[in-house]
């Protein structure tokens, strides 16, 4: 027990369900012990797909209370469960009531997780009580669900501007954030396993606040935090709803659910904001920003620089697929092969493993590794029916990661904090449908803050047309970045410069030239011409050998 208030009921065997008769015995000669759901005790081997070893039992968390309390880490899990229940009691989360006749309670279960730090070591054990929201009914148990989170382009832009402006970067973590959300609907839940109140087993929990697992919980928490930040003087960004700015002694806040970044020049003002948040919510002051959403952040005050990378995740990914000791490749794409769709004679790869590997690579490429964005986007097109050739291409990317584990984004203070863009296209690069690939990259202080590699939606009839279509999507991102920078007090002093290596595309963007070769182009792609005319964007020629976005179209 803890403080004589909370106690975990550790079942000696499989508990008999309440309100049900004793199950019929099938065979007197059978094992008299009750049948329980448990994992097989047989010795298991790690699966081997195409010579790739996959980690299984060593990294898995308990899937039930019984499994957690019978493991070698049971003391850690027990303390984690007690801490979670104390948070429930502190937040006055529910009342025990009789269940109305016309309502059905939602279930709940415990979810166990080992929280890892930037070096992939166990930082703490977490037990989370989660409502089984899949049983909720729309219109009765919930209504609106949408809840925004900060875009990672916004995170990188905030860090880049902080380096240019000399801002300090700190972070907070809100403990049991969802428990602070206020429910508008009546929701009833069964009592949590291991903490059923003796003598009140027939009662259910009438929730006063949101709980993890409920469909509307993210929205409730976001509304609560948004209201509080506005009440203490913060203004919400119009470009990213999860960025807030204070009008007095500028402090910028970025919110991703319960993870909060604070940026500002005055450390005293940052501490004031921290105190204001801790007065309203239970928060952990994590000090200077060093690990955010799986990304390691290293701040160097001496030379005013910040490095972002994912070496631990890269190491984990390579070890997971048995590529940790593979021979490194110099490029993420093999220049000697072109990927094609599976045919009748193709040897298929394991689809589940392929999709899992590609998903991990997509996460890596979208956070800190623009150098593999094209290669990953290329293999991601074949997730529905991957072949052995596609799997070899995935392993080629991992071989490239073997030699570039420590690569990341290094933000340094430059002469200007203006946003600079690069746009490129690869005409007819896809061998299956001959569509082109668009790529753009934006920098602040010489380091990337936003990038994208995507196959175009229509077939381009020329290189100029492919480049012109790519410029249209680049312009859309440029306008969004302009507005975001205005909100972050990095006001553009002129039009945003975008470098392009095709003179014909630049001419078409400035004037309606080459009518015979451009009259068929969809009207939506002429958006770039309007932005150039209104002086929001300035196009400049860039030689192909200096085109930074080339790595997003050809690997």
ChimeraX attribute file (.defattr): number of C-alpha atoms within 10 A of each C-alpha:
attribute: neighborCount
match mode: 1-to-1
recipient: residues
	/A:1	9
	/A:2	11
	/A:3	6
	/A:4	6
	/A:5	8
	/A:6	16
	/A:7	17
	/A:8	16
	/A:9	12
	/A:10	15
	/A:11	11
	/A:12	7
	/A:13	11
	/A:14	12
	/A:15	10
	/A:16	11
	/A:17	9
	/A:18	9
	/A:19	7
	/A:20	7
	/A:21	8
	/A:22	9
	/A:23	9
	/A:24	6
	/A:25	9
	/A:26	7
	/A:27	8
	/A:28	7
	/A:29	6
	/A:30	8
	/A:31	8
	/A:32	9
	/A:33	8
	/A:34	11
	/A:35	9
	/A:36	10
	/A:37	9
	/A:38	10
	/A:39	8
	/A:40	7
	/A:41	6
	/A:42	6
	/A:43	5
	/A:44	9
	/A:45	11
	/A:46	11
	/A:47	12
	/A:48	11
	/A:49	12
	/A:50	11
	/A:51	9
	/A:52	15
	/A:53	16
	/A:54	16
	/A:55	15
	/A:56	12
	/A:57	10
	/A:58	6
	/A:59	7
	/A:60	11
	/A:61	13
	/A:62	19
	/A:63	15
	/A:64	15
	/A:65	23
	/A:66	19
	/A:67	15
	/A:68	21
	/A:69	18
	/A:70	12
	/A:71	12
	/A:72	10
	/A:73	12
	/A:74	16
	/A:75	13
	/A:76	16
	/A:77	23
	/A:78	20
	/A:79	16
	/A:80	19
	/A:81	26
	/A:82	19
	/A:83	17
	/A:84	18
	/A:85	20
	/A:86	15
	/A:87	16
	/A:88	17
	/A:89	12
	/A:90	10
	/A:91	16
	/A:92	14
	/A:93	19
	/A:94	18
	/A:95	13
	/A:96	18
	/A:97	13
	/A:98	13
	/A:99	17
	/A:100	10
	/A:101	6
	/A:102	5
	/A:103	12
	/A:104	15
	/A:105	18
	/A:106	21
	/A:107	18
	/A:108	19
	/A:109	18
	/A:110	19
	/A:111	17
	/A:112	21
	/A:113	17
	/A:114	17
	/A:115	12
	/A:116	13
	/A:117	17
	/A:118	18
	/A:119	13
	/A:120	14
	/A:121	11
	/A:122	11
	/A:123	12
	/A:124	13
	/A:125	17
	/A:126	19
	/A:127	22
	/A:128	19
	/A:129	20
	/A:130	16
	/A:131	22
	/A:132	18
	/A:133	20
	/A:134	11
	/A:135	14
	/A:136	18
	/A:137	13
	/A:138	10
	/A:139	9
	/A:140	11
	/A:141	20
	/A:142	19
	/A:143	13
	/A:144	11
	/A:145	12
	/A:146	12
	/A:147	16
	/A:148	14
	/A:149	16
	/A:150	16
	/A:151	16
	/A:152	16
	/A:153	16
	/A:154	21
	/A:155	18
	/A:156	21
	/A:157	24
	/A:158	26
	/A:159	25
	/A:160	27
	/A:161	23
	/A:162	25
	/A:163	26
	/A:164	22
	/A:165	16
	/A:166	16
	/A:167	22
	/A:168	21
	/A:169	24
	/A:170	21
	/A:171	22
	/A:172	21
	/A:173	18
	/A:174	18
	/A:175	16
	/A:176	18
	/A:177	23
	/A:178	24
	/A:179	23
	/A:180	25
	/A:181	21
	/A:182	19
	/A:183	20
	/A:184	14
	/A:185	16
	/A:186	13
	/A:187	22
	/A:188	24
	/A:189	21
	/A:190	21
	/A:191	22
	/A:192	18
	/A:193	16
	/A:194	15
	/A:195	15
	/A:196	17
	/A:197	15
	/A:198	7
	/A:199	7
	/A:200	12
	/A:201	12
	/A:202	16
	/A:203	17
	/A:204	22
	/A:205	20
	/A:206	20
	/A:207	19
	/A:208	21
	/A:209	23
	/A:210	27
	/A:211	29
	/A:212	19
	/A:213	18
	/A:214	22
	/A:215	24
	/A:216	24
	/A:217	26
	/A:218	24
	/A:219	20
	/A:220	25
	/A:221	24
	/A:222	24
	/A:223	14
	/A:224	16
	/A:225	20
	/A:226	18
	/A:227	12
	/A:228	15
	/A:229	19
	/A:230	14
	/A:231	10
	/A:232	12
	/A:233	13
	/A:234	21
	/A:235	19
	/A:236	19
	/A:237	17
	/A:238	13
	/A:239	16
	/A:240	18
	/A:241	17
	/A:242	22
	/A:243	28
	/A:244	24
	/A:245	24
	/A:246	18
	/A:247	11
	/A:248	9
	/A:249	13
	/A:250	18
	/A:251	22
	/A:252	27
	/A:253	25
	/A:254	23
	/A:255	24
	/A:256	19
	/A:257	20
	/A:258	18
	/A:259	17
	/A:260	21
	/A:261	21
	/A:262	26
	/A:263	25
	/A:264	22
	/A:265	17
	/A:266	13
	/A:267	15
	/A:268	11
	/A:269	15
	/A:270	22
	/A:271	14
	/A:272	11
	/A:273	18
	/A:274	18
	/A:275	14
	/A:276	14
	/A:277	18
	/A:278	15
	/A:279	10
	/A:280	11
	/A:281	17
	/A:282	16
	/A:283	20
	/A:284	14
	/A:285	15
	/A:286	13
	/A:287	11
	/A:288	17
	/A:289	19
	/A:290	19
	/A:291	18
	/A:292	17
	/A:293	9
	/A:294	17
	/A:295	20
	/A:296	21
	/A:297	21
	/A:298	16
	/A:299	19
	/A:300	12
	/A:301	11
	/A:302	6
	/A:303	10
	/A:304	17
	/A:305	19
	/A:306	21
	/A:307	18
	/A:308	24
	/A:309	23
	/A:310	24
	/A:311	20
	/A:312	19
	/A:313	19
	/A:314	22
	/A:315	17
	/A:316	15
	/A:317	19
	/A:318	21
	/A:319	16
	/A:320	16
	/A:321	19
	/A:322	18
	/A:323	21
	/A:324	18
	/A:325	10
	/A:326	16
	/A:327	13
	/A:328	18
	/A:329	17
	/A:330	15
	/A:331	17
	/A:332	24
	/A:333	21
	/A:334	15
	/A:335	9
	/A:336	5
	/A:337	9
	/A:338	15
	/A:339	16
	/A:340	16
	/A:341	15
	/A:342	17
	/A:343	10
	/A:344	6
	/A:345	6
	/A:346	12
	/A:347	11
	/A:348	16
	/A:349	18
	/A:350	14
	/A:351	16
	/A:352	11
	/A:353	15
	/A:354	22
	/A:355	18
	/A:356	12
	/A:357	20
	/A:358	20
	/A:359	15
	/A:360	14
	/A:361	23
	/A:362	18
	/A:363	14
	/A:364	22
	/A:365	20
	/A:366	17
	/A:367	24
	/A:368	24
	/A:369	21
	/A:370	24
	/A:371	18
	/A:372	26
	/A:373	27
	/A:374	26
	/A:375	27
	/A:376	27
	/A:377	20
	/A:378	24
	/A:379	20
	/A:380	20
	/A:381	16
	/A:382	20
	/A:383	17
	/A:384	13
	/A:385	16
	/A:386	24
	/A:387	23
	/A:388	16
	/A:389	19
	/A:390	25
	/A:391	22
	/A:392	15
	/A:393	22
	/A:394	22
	/A:395	20
	/A:396	23
	/A:397	23
	/A:398	28
	/A:399	22
	/A:400	19
	/A:401	27
	/A:402	21
	/A:403	15
	/A:404	15
	/A:405	17
	/A:406	14
	/A:407	17
	/A:408	20
	/A:409	19
	/A:410	19
	/A:411	26
	/A:412	20
	/A:413	20
	/A:414	13
	/A:415	9
	/A:416	10
	/A:417	21
	/A:418	23
	/A:419	23
	/A:420	19
	/A:421	27
	/A:422	25
	/A:423	32
	/A:424	31
	/A:425	32
	/A:426	21
	/A:427	22
	/A:428	20
	/A:429	16
	/A:430	16
	/A:431	12
	/A:432	11
	/A:433	11
	/A:434	15
	/A:435	20
	/A:436	28
	/A:437	26
	/A:438	31
	/A:439	29
	/A:440	30
	/A:441	28
	/A:442	25
	/A:443	19
	/A:444	25
	/A:445	21
	/A:446	19
	/A:447	18
	/A:448	24
	/A:449	27
	/A:450	22
	/A:451	24
	/A:452	22
	/A:453	27
	/A:454	19
	/A:455	23
	/A:456	21
	/A:457	11
	/A:458	14
	/A:459	15
	/A:460	19
	/A:461	16
	/A:462	14
	/A:463	17
	/A:464	22
	/A:465	23
	/A:466	25
	/A:467	27
	/A:468	31
	/A:469	28
	/A:470	28
	/A:471	31
	/A:472	21
	/A:473	21
	/A:474	24
	/A:475	23
	/A:476	13
	/A:477	18
	/A:478	26
	/A:479	16
	/A:480	12
	/A:481	22
	/A:482	21
	/A:483	17
	/A:484	21
	/A:485	21
	/A:486	14
	/A:487	20
	/A:488	21
	/A:489	13
	/A:490	19
	/A:491	14
	/A:492	16
	/A:493	7
	/A:494	11
	/A:495	19
	/A:496	22
	/A:497	18
	/A:498	23
	/A:499	25
	/A:500	28
	/A:501	22
	/A:502	22
	/A:503	15
	/A:504	16
	/A:505	22
	/A:506	23
	/A:507	16
	/A:508	19
	/A:509	23
	/A:510	16
	/A:511	11
	/A:512	12
	/A:513	14
	/A:514	11
	/A:515	9
	/A:516	7
	/A:517	12
	/A:518	16
	/A:519	11
	/A:520	9
	/A:521	15
	/A:522	10
	/A:523	8
	/A:524	10
	/A:525	16
	/A:526	17
	/A:527	16
	/A:528	25
	/A:529	21
	/A:530	13
	/A:531	20
	/A:532	19
	/A:533	13
	/A:534	10
	/A:535	11
	/A:536	18
	/A:537	22
	/A:538	18
	/A:539	22
	/A:540	14
	/A:541	14
	/A:542	17
	/A:543	11
	/A:544	13
	/A:545	8
	/A:546	11
	/A:547	17
	/A:548	20
	/A:549	27
	/A:550	24
	/A:551	20
	/A:552	27
	/A:553	26
	/A:554	19
	/A:555	18
